[in-house]
Amino acid sequence: MTPAAAAPAEIEFEAEFVAGLTKVFEELIVFNQVLGLKITALKPAQVRARIDMRNELVGHYAYNRIHGGVISASLDALGGLAVMVAIGARHMNETPQQRLQRFVKLGTIDLRIDYLRPGIGEWFELRAEVMRLGSRVASTRMEFLGADGKLLSTGSAAYIVS
């Protein structure tokens, strides 16, 4: 993935903003708890998360393969997180709490997932970046990787931001 042009990579977020965004993503969006999504990096150019494989996520019992719906839902969630981070970076003149309030209207407009390889492993890494952040719509690109670094699935999405 290439660095996003949506926000300068050198921006450092306040601890309050990172903690608030992590709480929203990992706790308040309850479905993300079901998926087991955990944020590993929050940077303006790219966000990262991890999912540990567990029995509830199996889609094919004979191969212990992760369900495709888990992949698509987690990539959608991470794309949304990337948009939240880009919005936060765009409005650094506001308080962390004011920036966190900007996510109320965020929603997925379009989502495309390409499944490249079977998702088999103990854990998975997810990456997302914003390709364009407009005043009404944001476009993202996402990746779902195995523990060995192999690219298993890719995604692209559009989100309403206002």
Disulfide bonds with the S-S distance in Angstrom:
none
